[in-house]
């Protein structure tokens, strides 16, 4: 947020100087806080890195029980996720991703591509370099990024009130220290434990079903009465019996 404020101040200062000098300026294209800028409207049938970057940011809008693939191909599932994203923010629902979508994403993300309400530090209190898990450091960090965008979608759906993260990426050493399972998804960087706060644990577990997690464990599941756990995995495992899941 500091970087964004500093950039804004600098931009305003330059604009003021140009005005004093009588220089005519033209509006610059919207920038993604130094992270990523889309250069074309995306529609079904397109493919490329710009599609993959879009998929990361709409990963939290796959629909009930679904998971959006991040493959760089704008297929029907991506179109549906874009429409849900647009509905969530009151944008024209036509299945394409153009300037209105991109400008909303720019508003929602920080300079390092993370959503404004979550950070890499928040999803890794184990070490500073994401090493020592079940996958490479870069993969673990990428998985955490996707999870943050899913959390951002869920946070918005829950009234834009805080969602509290208590544990996410763990190296094997960190996982062993807390007695985690040897097959824990925390080792992959794609699991997050959430605490009660503005939302009950059951509210979090119930809402998570719409935002792209195949693993949801919560109250009533052994060892999960004090948190709700969400993660990615190959098959669906939802169990929070006290919450009707």
N, C-alpha and C positions, 0 to 999 in steps of 0.2 A: 504494500500500500504506500510506503514511503517513496518507492521508485515511481509509482504512478503520480503522486503529488508533486515530486520534483520535476518530472517530465512536463506536467501541466504548467507549473510555474515558469519553466524555461520557455515553453511554447508561448505563454502569454507575454513574457518579456520580449521575445522576438517580434511578436505581433505589434506590440506597442512601439518598438523601435522602428519597424517598417512604416507605421502610421506617421511617426514624427518626420521621417525622411521622405514621405510622400511616395513610398514604393507601393505599387499595386500587387497584391498577393492573391493567389488562387488557393482554394481549399485543397488540402492534401487528402489523399485517400485514407480511409479508416485503417488504422494499424492495430495489430493484435498485441499491444504492449510488448513488442519485441519478440513475441513468441512465434506466431504463424499468421500469415495474411493470405486469404483466399482471393484468387484473381478471376474466377469465373463462377457463374451460376451452375449449380450441380443438379442434375436430374437423373431419373432412373435410366440405367443403361451405361452410365459413365463409369470410369474407373481411374485410379491414380492415387498419389499420395494425398492430394487434397480431399479425396473421398475418405481415406483412412483417418485423416485428422478430424474430419467431421464426425466420423463414427465414434471416435474416442469421446467426443464431447456430447453425443446424444446416446451414449451407451446406457444411460439411466432411463431410457424411454422405450424399452422393447415391448412392453405390454405384459400382462399377467403371465407369470411362469415362463417367460421367454428370455433368451439371451441374444444380444445383437453381436453377430460376428464382426470382427475388425479385420477385414480382408481387402479393403480398398475398392470394393465393387458395390456400386449403388444399385442394389436390388430391391425387391418389394419390402423386405424387412427394414432396410435403411429408410426407404420412403415412409413407411409407417412410423418409424421412430422420429423422423424429422417432423411429421405431422403432429405427433404427440408433443414434441418439444414446442412447436409453434402454438398449439392449443394451450399449453401450460403458460405461455407468455403473451397470449392474446394476439398472435400474429396471423396473417392470412394463411389459411390452411389449403395449400395447393400442391403439396408433395414435392416442391422444389426447395433447394437451399440457395438463397440469393442474399443480397445485401442486408435485408432485414434480419435474417437468421445470423449472418456473420457478425453484424453489429451487436446483436444481443450476446453472442458468444464473447466478443471482445469485452463487453461490459462485465461478463461473468468470470473472466480469467485474469490471473496475474502474469507477470513478465516471464515466469518459468513454466507457463502452460497449465499450472494448477488452478482449480476454481478458487474464487476469492475467499470462500469460507473454510477451506482446508489447505493443508500444507504438507510438504514432504516430511518436515520435522514431526508433525503431528502423527504421521503414519509410520514413523521409525524412531522409537526411543531406545533402540538396541545398539546401533552403531552409526557412524557417520557415512559409511560408504556402501551400504546395502549388501555387504559380502557375507559369506558363511552360511547361506541358506541352501535350499534344495535346488535352486536355479542360479544362473549368473546374476551378478549385481545389477546389470542393465535390465534384465528381464524382470527381476523383483521390483525394481523402481518403476518400470513401465506398468506392471500389474497394479501397483499402488496408484499410479496416475489414473488408470481406468476406474479403479474403485472410488477415487475421490470424485470423479464426475458422476458416478452412480449415487454417491452420497449427496452430492449437490442437488441432483434431481429429487431425491427423497426429501431432502431438507426443504426444498421449495414446495413440494406437495404437502408437507406438514406445516405450512404457514410461514416458512422462512424463519423458523425458530431453531435455536442451536441443537445440533446433533453431537453428542459427546463421544469422542473416541477414546478408549482406554488402552487398546492394544492393537497392533497391526503387524507389520513385518517383524520377524524374529529370525536371527541366525540359529543354527543348531545349539550353540552355547546358551543363547538367551532362552530358547524354547525349553531346553533341559532345566534351566534354572527355575522356571515357573511350573515345571511338571507337565509341559505340553505333550500331546501325542506325538509319536515319532512320524506320523503321517499328516501332521497338522498343515492346513493350508497357509497358516502364518509363515511357514518356511518358504512359501512361494511368493509372498508379498501380496497375495490376492484375498486375504482374510482380514476382517476388521471386527473388533469387539466394541459394542456400544453400551453405554451406561444410561440409566434412567436420569431424567432431568426435566426439561420441558415436556418430554414425551415419556409415557410408561414403556417398559420393556415390551409389553404386548403390542402396543401401538407401533413400535419400531419393527417388531417381527411381522406383524400383519401387513404393514405398508411395504416392507422389503420385497414382498412377493411380486410387486409391480416394477421393480427397478433392476432386474438383471442378475440376481444371485441364485445359483443352483443349490447352495447350502445355506439354510437358515435354521439356527438352533437357539432356543430360548427357554423361558420358564417352563418347568416340567420335564425338560430333557436333562439327564444327569449332568451335574456340574455347571448348569447354565441358569440357575435361578437368580443370579445376581448380574447377568448381562445378556444381551442379545448378540449372537455371532452371525455374521454374514460372510459368504465366501463364494469363490468360483470353483467349480469342479466339473468332472465329466458327466456325472449323473445327478439327478435331483434328490436331495435329502432335506426335507423340511420337517422339523419337529420342535414344536413349542406347545405341548399338550395343554398347558394352563391357559393358552391364548387361543385355543381352538384350531391349532395348526398341527 
